Amino acid sequence: GECSGGVRRLIKALALESATRRQRREDFNCLSVKQALGVVAWWMTRRWGRMAVLTAAQVKEHALIHVAGSEQAFRDARARVPPPDGAADAFWAHRRTARDGGSYAGRGFGG
């Protein structure tokens, strides 16, 4: 993954700190500090990139929920709407929901 020079320096310093510890070298199945340095730096860079992607997606999802509401809340609110009264109401309910693929979509009255 691509990251800034500061992030690369941070990862390199953290990898060096981890690689000098025998337990960490064993955790990563490495025999030498040099080998562990490369493996730990690669692992941290990969982990950092994955967390950046996930965090960006979570921020966007959170913003969309606040702006538009969640799809589940929309479905739940729609389910609480009382059933239509009579054929005329069923026609208009169908017209409303056919546009957005709701529960009446594709049933009777054309549309």
C-alpha positions as CSV (number, residue, x, y, z in Angstrom):
1,G,0.0,0.0,0.0
2,E,0.9,3.6,-0.5
3,C,1.6,5.7,2.6
4,S,3.4,8.9,3.5
5,G,7.1,9.1,4.4
6,G,6.1,9.8,8.0
7,V,4.1,6.6,8.2
8,R,6.9,4.6,6.6
9,R,9.3,6.0,9.2
10,L,6.9,5.1,12.0
11,I,6.4,1.5,10.6
12,K,10.2,1.1,10.2
13,A,10.8,2.2,13.8
14,L,8.1,-0.1,15.2
15,A,9.3,-3.0,13.1
16,L,12.9,-2.5,14.3
17,E,11.6,-2.4,17.9
18,S,9.6,-5.6,17.4
19,A,12.4,-7.4,15.5
20,T,14.9,-6.9,18.3
21,R,12.7,-8.9,20.7
22,R,13.3,-12.6,20.6
23,Q,9.6,-13.4,21.3
24,R,8.4,-11.3,18.4
25,R,10.9,-13.0,16.1
26,E,9.6,-16.4,17.2
27,D,6.0,-15.2,16.7
28,F,6.8,-14.3,13.1
29,N,8.9,-17.5,12.7
30,C,12.1,-15.5,11.9
31,L,15.6,-16.5,12.6
32,S,17.4,-13.2,12.5
33,V,16.7,-9.5,13.3
34,K,17.1,-8.6,9.6
35,Q,14.6,-11.2,8.5
36,A,12.1,-10.2,11.2
37,L,12.5,-6.5,10.3
38,G,11.3,-7.1,6.8
39,V,8.5,-9.5,7.8
40,V,7.2,-7.2,10.6
41,A,7.4,-4.1,8.4
42,W,5.5,-5.8,5.6
43,W,2.8,-7.1,8.1
44,M,2.4,-3.6,9.7
45,T,2.2,-1.9,6.3
46,R,-0.5,-4.4,5.2
47,R,-2.4,-4.0,8.5
48,W,-2.2,-0.2,8.4
49,G,-3.6,-0.1,4.8
50,R,-6.4,-2.5,5.7
51,M,-7.4,-0.4,8.7
52,A,-7.3,2.8,6.6
53,V,-9.7,1.3,4.0
54,L,-12.0,0.0,6.7
55,T,-12.0,3.3,8.6
56,A,-12.7,5.3,5.5
57,A,-15.7,3.0,4.7
58,Q,-17.0,3.3,8.2
59,V,-16.8,7.1,8.1
60,K,-18.7,7.2,4.9
61,E,-21.3,4.7,6.1
62,H,-21.8,6.7,9.3
63,A,-22.2,10.0,7.4
64,L,-24.7,8.4,5.0
65,I,-26.8,7.0,7.9
66,H,-26.9,10.5,9.5
67,V,-27.9,12.1,6.2
68,A,-30.3,9.6,4.7
69,G,-31.0,7.1,7.5
70,S,-30.3,3.4,7.3
71,E,-32.0,1.1,4.9
72,Q,-33.2,-1.1,7.8
73,A,-34.8,1.9,9.5
74,F,-36.5,2.9,6.2
75,R,-37.9,-0.7,5.8
76,D,-39.1,-0.8,9.4
77,A,-40.8,2.6,9.1
78,R,-42.4,1.4,5.9
79,A,-43.6,-1.8,7.5
80,R,-45.4,0.3,10.3
81,V,-47.6,2.1,7.7
82,P,-51.2,0.9,8.0
83,P,-52.6,-1.2,5.2
84,P,-54.4,0.7,2.4
85,D,-58.2,1.0,2.6
86,G,-60.0,-0.2,-0.6
87,A,-59.0,-0.5,-4.2
88,A,-58.2,3.2,-4.7
89,D,-55.8,3.3,-1.9
90,A,-54.2,0.0,-3.1
91,F,-53.7,1.6,-6.5
92,W,-51.9,4.6,-5.1
93,A,-49.9,2.5,-2.6
94,H,-48.8,0.4,-5.6
95,R,-47.9,3.5,-7.6
96,R,-45.8,4.8,-4.7
97,T,-44.0,1.6,-4.0
98,A,-43.5,0.4,-7.6
99,R,-41.1,3.3,-8.2
100,D,-38.8,2.2,-5.4
101,G,-39.4,-1.6,-5.6
102,G,-41.6,-1.8,-2.5
103,S,-43.8,-4.7,-1.4
104,Y,-46.6,-3.9,-3.9
105,A,-44.3,-3.7,-6.9
106,G,-45.4,-5.9,-9.7
107,R,-48.8,-6.9,-8.3
108,G,-52.0,-5.8,-10.0
109,F,-53.1,-2.5,-11.4
110,G,-50.2,-2.2,-13.8
111,G,-47.6,0.3,-13.3
